[in-house]
């Protein structure tokens, strides 16, 4: 629904991006926000690991938990986000997340400045089947992300 140049989207509505094994719904992107930020709704299935440890060199992230619980490892500290909790994930700090619980977790992710949507789209366009880690690392590098495997 358009609102005088803005728009409204119900929960779970938006542009779906099948990228990293999560339900990623883009709510807004740099095209809508003059590149200020992009915003995603993540649905993390029960008992699912998120991305491997990584660093964003270009953008900061914020997570707000909408439902369920999500474990986040950020810069050597562990956090469990529950309904309503907020976590700031600054650029250049290693982080990852997972949902080891029995219920789906839903999280809003605000990424500033915008651009991460292009990374997710590049991952979604990878050929089906087993993923080549070297190709993933190449895509990550193009978008200022670094894999930090233990």
Secondary structure, DSSP 4 states (H G I P E B T S, - for coil): -EETTEE---TT-SEEE--SSSEEEEEE-HHHHTTS-EEEEEEE-TTEE-SPSEEESS-EEEEEEEES-EEEEETTEEEEE-TT-EEEE-TTS-EEEEE-SSS-EEEEEEEESS-HHHHHHHHHTSPSSS--HHHHHHHHHHTTEEE---
